[in-house]
Amino acid sequence: MALKQGSISIDTENIFPIIKKWLYSDKDIFIRELISNGCDAVSKHKRLVSLGETAGDDKPYKITVAVSKKNKTLSFSDNGIGMTADEIDKYINQVAFSGAEDFFNKYKDKMEESNDIIGHFGLGFYSAFMVSSNVEIDTLSFATGAKPIRWQSADGMQFEITEDGTRTERGTTIILTLAEDSEEFLDEYHLRSIIKKYCSFLPVEIYVENTDKLEEEAKKKAEEAAKKAEEGADSETSEEEPKEEIKPVPLNDTNPLWLKSPKDCTDEEYIKFYQQVFNVFDEPLFWIHLNVDYPFNLKGILYFPKLKNEFELVEGKVKLYNNQVFVADNIKEVIPEFLLLLKGVIDCPDLPLNVSRSFLQNDRDVSKISKHIVKKVADKLKSLCKNEREKYESFWDDIQVFIKYGCLKDEGFYDKIKEYILYKDLDGKYITLKDYLEYAKDKHENKVFYVVDKEQQSQYIKLFKEYDLNAVILDCTIDNNFITFLEYKESGVRFKRIDSDLSDVLKDKDEEKDEKADEEIVNFFKEKIGDRVQKYSVESLKKEDTPAVILISEESRRMMEMQSRFAGLDYGFDLKEEKTLVINDRNPLIKKVLSLRDDETKKEAVDVICNQIVDLALLANKELGAEELDLFIKRSNELMSKVISL
């Protein structure tokens, strides 16, 4: 006989939580919610035992998820606190009334910590109706003299409570009869994968049972026993040795590494945890163990994997947990976007299990948590650079993408880490920007010369080394954006690619300039080579063996690169690399050509040599185009013919 029938109460103050129910983006979330509720029920009972409010026993706490394809049911059983009929009416029938809140209010004066009681019957429980055609609760309260209670509802609105529950031990079993469109959750492999996704680290052991298989095995054993009985087998001679019972293995790790104190964890444990959680075989470069109790509760481990030199945003590598319950990947409001290049786990009990993004964006605690995580990452990098410089340099090439991307996304991070950003110089030595600027003070002031391709720019590197000049290697694709950012942050500092400008050190300052003579040289070369370059400059270089050098305007090249990244962007004009031909008027070949400019008998040869000088200068900068290369080969052959005929 039913103790009570009726409609589930929905008060005005409960409307918003019910709306929140529909914010579940994945149907499989009901598995997380029901297991979490079971875990909370166990936590409550543990706490009551510790407070002396009830007696404990020697039975291990556990949660069992049983699946039956034959009956189309999923059941979730725990041996936690259980419920009475009144508690079911209060916590289940009044949607979103928080059982955890009521429990906390009753025992708050006796509890030192309360954050571990996060669950609540109500909203989480009602996620079951997203997949079920019928839901039953079979429960027995821990309270002395309690009776087993059964609750049943087919639609989440009408319910029935009776005293014909079947439980003989405290705890709760929730039985779902799955709807036709949700029968994929009856697949045991699929079910296990969902539990591992959401509940791999819950503090209560979780087991999965296939009821159909267990029934088949029990039936088979019964048939074998009956057969032996019929045959009258002699028990003394035919009794087989009992097979060693295979103990079931829980799906979860109840004490994940992030809950331990960092001083109690070994490198081997960190590496093993990393490989297990992220299903990888490689080892991380290093890691950061977060362990904060005040002013908020935050634990976790962030791993630095080996990143490719090319910029690559990796999604879904930092997992957010709430009291060991998986919430989601990539919660950018909690975990700064640039940290998603890392792999790791963050456990933050101060965040609710289901919240809207707008709530997180406006929550002050979330902002504090995010900033704290950034600070801890910066502190770790500082410590490594200061105390383990050799190790820091050894994996700099692997982490520089992460650090530079982090600076671009968060100026505060740059301010914390800027003194520990390294740059490799032409000799392969790691230096800081401060180191380079100190060196450059007497050579080229605040200009930072850099190389993006050591092979392509080898002639310029050779020239720099001949004059004892230095440059830094910036060969990541993200470096184009990063140097622009640095110019914005560091007042007066300007980055110049090694082929975009000549240091004053290369020039002979003692040589007096004759502007009229320089103009004549420029006009002469313009006549010979046409529009192959856009600008000309005449310089007296200290080294005489270089006839000419091509410089590419830093500004025009950056605009070209921007255009290539944003293909189709209309600037209203055609962008071209602005080339400047720097003519070394101290070079013997240049002097000889200039001396022959009025000799009509040498006009053809002079034309060829002038263009050949430009070809060689262009080749030192980058490969010639197909048409230019063809003309270069013809001129080279022509020159060789003239030389051999002498």
Backbone hydrogen bonds, N-H to C=O, Kabsch-Sander energy under -0.5 kcal/mol:
donor,donor_aa,acceptor,acceptor_aa,energy
3,L,161,I,-2.6
4,K,161,I,-1.6
6,G,159,F,-1.4
8,I,157,M,-2.9
9,S,93,N,-1.2
14,N,11,D,-1.8
15,I,12,T,-1.2
18,I,14,N,-1.7
19,I,15,I,-2.2
20,K,16,F,-2.2
21,K,17,P,-1.0
21,K,18,I,-0.5
22,W,18,I,-0.6
22,W,19,I,-1.5
23,L,20,K,-2.1
24,Y,21,K,-1.2
29,I,26,D,-1.5
30,F,27,K,-1.7
31,I,28,D,-1.3
32,R,28,D,-0.8
33,E,29,I,-2.2
34,L,30,F,-2.4
35,I,31,I,-2.1
36,S,32,R,-2.6
37,N,33,E,-2.2
38,G,34,L,-1.9
39,C,35,I,-2.4
40,D,36,S,-2.4
41,A,37,N,-2.1
42,V,38,G,-1.9
43,S,39,C,-2.4
44,K,40,D,-2.4
45,H,41,A,-1.7
46,K,42,V,-2.6
47,R,43,S,-2.2
48,L,44,K,-2.3
49,V,45,H,-2.3
50,S,46,K,-2.4
51,L,47,R,-1.8
52,G,49,V,-1.1
53,E,48,L,-2.6
54,T,48,L,-0.9
63,I,205,E,-2.6
64,T,77,S,-2.5
65,V,207,Y,-3.1
66,A,64,T,-0.6
66,A,75,S,-2.3
67,V,209,E,-2.5
68,S,73,T,-2.3
72,K,68,S,-0.9
73,T,68,S,-1.9
74,L,176,L,-2.1
75,S,66,A,-2.6
76,F,174,I,-2.2
77,S,64,T,-2.9
77,S,75,S,-0.5
78,D,172,T,-2.2
79,N,62,K,-0.9
81,I,41,A,-0.9
88,I,84,T,-2.3
89,D,85,A,-2.4
90,K,86,D,-1.9
91,Y,87,E,-3.5
92,I,88,I,-2.3
93,N,88,I,-1.7
95,V,9,S,-1.2
95,V,93,N,-1.1
97,F,94,Q,-2.0
98,S,96,A,-0.6
99,G,97,F,-0.6
100,A,119,G,-0.5
102,D,98,S,-1.9
103,F,99,G,-2.4
104,F,100,A,-2.6
105,N,101,E,-2.4
106,K,102,D,-1.6
107,Y,103,F,-1.8
108,K,104,F,-1.3
110,K,107,Y,-1.6
111,M,107,Y,-0.9
117,I,114,S,-1.7
118,I,116,D,-1.1
124,G,120,H,-0.7
126,Y,122,G,-2.3
127,S,123,L,-0.5
127,S,124,G,-1.2
128,A,125,F,-1.9
129,F,126,Y,-1.2
130,M,127,S,-1.7
131,V,128,A,-1.4
132,S,128,A,-0.9
133,S,177,T,-3.2
134,N,177,T,-1.2
135,V,153,S,-2.8
136,E,175,I,-2.5
137,I,151,W,-2.9
138,D,173,T,-3.2
139,T,137,I,-0.5
139,T,149,I,-2.6
140,L,171,G,-2.6
141,S,83,M,-0.5
142,F,81,I,-2.1
146,A,143,A,-1.9
149,I,139,T,-3.2
150,R,162,T,-2.8
151,W,137,I,-2.4
152,Q,160,E,-2.2
153,S,135,V,-2.3
155,D,158,Q,-0.5
159,F,6,G,-2.2
160,E,152,Q,-1.6
161,I,4,K,-2.6
162,T,150,R,-2.9
163,E,1,M,-0.6
165,G,148,P,-1.1
171,G,140,L,-2.4
172,T,78,D,-1.0
173,T,138,D,-2.7
174,I,76,F,-2.3
175,I,136,E,-2.4
175,I,173,T,-0.6
176,L,74,L,-3.7
176,L,174,I,-0.5
177,T,134,N,-2.8
177,T,175,I,-0.5
178,L,72,K,-2.2
178,L,176,L,-0.7
179,A,131,V,-3.1
182,S,179,A,-2.0
183,E,180,E,-1.0
185,F,182,S,-1.6
186,L,183,E,-1.7
187,D,184,E,-1.3
188,E,186,L,-0.6
191,L,187,D,-2.8
192,R,188,E,-2.6
193,S,189,Y,-2.1
194,I,190,H,-1.8
195,I,191,L,-2.2
196,K,192,R,-2.5
197,K,193,S,-1.7
198,Y,194,I,-2.3
199,C,195,I,-3.1
200,S,196,K,-0.8
201,F,324,Q,-0.6
202,L,199,C,-1.4
205,E,61,Y,-0.5
207,Y,63,I,-2.7
209,E,65,V,-2.7
211,T,67,V,-1.9
211,T,209,E,-0.9
212,D,67,V,-0.7
214,L,210,N,-2.4
215,E,211,T,-2.3
216,E,212,D,-2.1
217,E,213,K,-2.7
218,A,214,L,-2.4
219,K,215,E,-2.5
220,K,216,E,-2.5
221,K,217,E,-2.5
222,A,218,A,-2.2
223,E,219,K,-2.3
224,E,220,K,-2.3
225,A,221,K,-2.5
226,A,222,A,-2.4
227,K,223,E,-2.2
228,K,224,E,-2.2
229,A,225,A,-2.1
230,E,226,A,-2.1
231,E,227,K,-2.0
232,G,228,K,-0.7
232,G,229,A,-0.6
233,A,228,K,-1.8
235,S,233,A,-0.7
237,T,234,D,-0.6
238,S,234,D,-2.7
239,E,235,S,-0.8
247,K,245,E,-0.7
251,L,206,I,-2.6
253,D,200,S,-3.5
254,T,252,N,-0.7
259,L,256,P,-1.7
260,K,257,L,-1.5
264,D,261,S,-2.2
265,C,262,P,-1.4
270,Y,266,T,-2.1
271,I,267,D,-2.5
272,K,268,E,-2.5
273,F,269,E,-2.6
274,Y,270,Y,-2.2
275,Q,271,I,-2.3
276,Q,272,K,-2.3
277,V,273,F,-2.6
278,F,274,Y,-1.9
279,N,275,Q,-0.6
280,V,275,Q,-1.2
285,L,304,F,-3.2
286,F,304,F,-0.7
288,I,302,L,-2.5
290,L,288,I,-0.7
290,L,300,G,-3.0
292,V,298,L,-3.5
298,L,292,V,-2.6
298,L,296,F,-0.7
299,K,347,D,-2.3
300,G,290,L,-1.9
301,I,345,V,-1.8
302,L,288,I,-2.6
303,Y,343,K,-4.1
304,F,286,F,-2.8
307,L,305,P,-0.6
307,L,398,D,-1.0
314,V,312,E,-0.7
315,E,313,L,-0.6
319,K,317,K,-0.6
319,K,344,G,-2.9
320,L,328,A,-2.6
321,Y,346,I,-3.6
322,N,325,V,-2.7
325,V,322,N,-1.6
326,F,198,Y,-2.9
326,F,324,Q,-0.5
327,V,320,L,-3.1
328,A,320,L,-1.1
330,N,318,V,-1.5
332,K,330,N,-1.6
334,V,331,I,-1.5
335,I,331,I,-3.1
339,L,336,P,-1.5
340,L,336,P,-0.5
340,L,337,E,-1.6
341,L,338,F,-1.3
342,L,339,L,-1.9
343,K,303,Y,-1.9
344,G,317,K,-2.4
345,V,301,I,-2.2
346,I,319,K,-2.9
347,D,299,K,-3.9
348,C,321,Y,-2.8
348,C,346,I,-0.6
350,D,297,N,-0.6
351,L,348,C,-1.6
355,V,353,L,-0.5
360,L,356,S,-1.8
361,Q,357,R,-2.5
362,N,358,S,-1.3
363,D,359,F,-0.6
363,D,360,L,-0.9
364,R,362,N,-0.5
367,S,363,D,-1.6
368,K,364,R,-2.3
369,I,365,D,-2.6
370,S,366,V,-2.5
371,K,367,S,-2.3
372,H,368,K,-2.3
373,I,369,I,-2.2
374,V,370,S,-1.9
375,K,371,K,-2.3
376,K,372,H,-2.4
377,V,373,I,-2.0
378,A,374,V,-2.4
379,D,375,K,-2.7
380,K,376,K,-2.0
381,L,377,V,-2.1
382,K,378,A,-2.5
383,S,379,D,-2.4
384,L,380,K,-2.3
385,C,381,L,-2.4
386,K,382,K,-2.6
387,N,383,S,-2.9
388,E,383,S,-0.5
388,E,384,L,-2.2
392,Y,388,E,-2.7
393,E,389,R,-2.8
394,S,390,E,-1.6
395,F,391,K,-1.2
396,W,393,E,-1.0
398,D,395,F,-0.5
399,I,395,F,-1.4
399,I,396,W,-0.6
400,Q,396,W,-2.0
403,I,399,I,-2.3
404,K,400,Q,-2.7
405,Y,401,V,-2.5
406,G,402,F,-2.5
407,C,403,I,-2.1
408,L,404,K,-2.0
409,K,405,Y,-1.9
410,D,406,G,-1.9
413,F,410,D,-0.6
414,Y,410,D,-1.6
415,D,411,E,-2.4
416,K,412,G,-1.4
417,I,413,F,-1.7
418,K,414,Y,-2.2
420,Y,417,I,-2.5
421,I,418,K,-1.1
422,L,420,Y,-0.5
423,Y,431,I,-2.9
424,K,473,I,-0.5
425,D,429,K,-2.7
426,L,471,A,-0.9
428,G,425,D,-2.0
431,I,423,Y,-2.9
431,I,429,K,-0.5
436,Y,432,T,-2.1
437,L,433,L,-2.6
438,E,434,K,-1.9
439,Y,435,D,-2.0
440,A,436,Y,-2.6
441,K,437,L,-0.9
442,D,439,Y,-0.6
443,K,440,A,-1.3
444,H,440,A,-2.2
445,E,440,A,-1.1
447,K,444,H,-2.0
448,V,494,R,-2.9
449,F,447,K,-0.7
450,Y,496,K,-1.8
451,V,472,V,-2.7
457,Q,453,D,-2.5
458,S,455,E,-1.4
461,I,457,Q,-2.2
462,K,458,S,-2.7
463,L,459,Q,-2.0
464,F,460,Y,-2.6
465,K,461,I,-2.8
466,E,462,K,-2.1
467,Y,463,L,-1.2
467,Y,464,F,-0.5
468,D,465,K,-1.6
469,L,464,F,-3.1
472,V,449,F,-2.2
473,I,424,K,-3.3
474,L,451,V,-3.0
474,L,472,V,-0.6
479,D,476,C,-1.4
480,N,477,T,-0.8
481,N,478,I,-0.5
482,F,478,I,-2.0
483,I,479,D,-2.6
484,T,480,N,-1.0
485,F,481,N,-2.0
486,L,482,F,-2.4
487,E,483,I,-2.2
488,Y,484,T,-1.4
489,K,485,F,-2.2
490,E,486,L,-3.4
491,S,489,K,-0.9
493,V,490,E,-1.8
494,R,446,N,-2.1
496,K,448,V,-2.6
498,I,450,Y,-2.7
500,S,497,R,-2.8
501,D,497,R,-0.5
503,S,501,D,-0.5
506,L,503,S,-1.8
507,K,504,D,-1.0
508,D,540,S,-3.4
509,K,507,K,-1.1
511,E,508,D,-1.1
512,E,510,D,-0.5
515,E,513,K,-0.7
518,D,514,D,-2.6
519,E,515,E,-2.2
520,E,516,K,-1.8
521,I,517,A,-2.1
522,V,518,D,-2.4
523,N,519,E,-2.5
524,F,520,E,-2.2
525,F,521,I,-2.3
526,K,522,V,-2.5
527,E,523,N,-2.0
528,K,524,F,-1.4
529,I,525,F,-2.8
530,G,526,K,-1.8
532,R,529,I,-1.0
534,Q,579,K,-1.4
535,K,579,K,-2.2
537,S,581,L,-2.4
539,E,537,S,-0.5
539,E,583,I,-2.4
541,L,539,E,-0.9
542,K,506,L,-2.6
544,E,542,K,-0.5
546,T,543,K,-0.6
549,V,582,V,-2.2
551,L,580,T,-2.6
552,I,499,D,-2.5
553,S,551,L,-0.5
553,S,578,E,-2.8
557,R,553,S,-2.4
558,R,554,E,-2.1
559,M,555,E,-2.1
560,M,556,S,-2.2
561,E,557,R,-2.5
562,M,558,R,-2.3
563,Q,559,M,-2.2
564,S,560,M,-2.2
565,R,561,E,-1.8
566,F,562,M,-2.0
567,A,564,S,-0.6
567,A,565,R,-0.5
569,L,566,F,-2.0
571,Y,569,L,-0.7
579,K,577,E,-0.8
580,T,551,L,-2.8
581,L,535,K,-2.6
582,V,549,V,-3.4
582,V,580,T,-0.8
583,I,537,S,-3.3
583,I,581,L,-0.7
584,N,547,P,-2.6
584,N,582,V,-0.5
585,D,539,E,-1.8
585,D,583,I,-1.0
587,N,584,N,-1.7
591,K,587,N,-2.4
592,K,588,P,-2.5
593,V,589,L,-2.6
594,L,590,I,-2.5
595,S,591,K,-1.8
596,L,592,K,-0.9
596,L,593,V,-0.8
597,R,594,L,-1.1
599,D,596,L,-1.5
600,E,598,D,-0.9
602,K,599,D,-1.3
603,K,600,E,-1.0
606,V,602,K,-2.9
607,D,603,K,-2.4
608,V,604,E,-1.9
609,I,605,A,-2.6
610,C,606,V,-2.6
611,N,607,D,-1.9
612,Q,608,V,-2.2
613,I,609,I,-2.5
614,V,610,C,-1.7
615,D,611,N,-2.6
616,L,612,Q,-2.5
617,A,613,I,-1.8
618,L,614,V,-2.7
619,L,615,D,-2.9
620,A,616,L,-1.6
621,N,617,A,-0.6
621,N,618,L,-0.9
622,K,618,L,-2.8
629,L,625,G,-3.0
630,D,626,A,-1.9
631,L,627,E,-1.9
632,F,628,E,-2.2
633,I,629,L,-2.3
634,K,630,D,-1.9
635,R,631,L,-2.6
636,S,632,F,-2.5
637,N,633,I,-2.4
638,E,634,K,-2.3
639,L,635,R,-2.7
640,M,636,S,-2.3
641,S,637,N,-2.2
642,K,638,E,-2.0
643,V,639,L,-2.5
644,I,640,M,-2.5
645,S,641,S,-1.2
646,L,643,V,-1.2
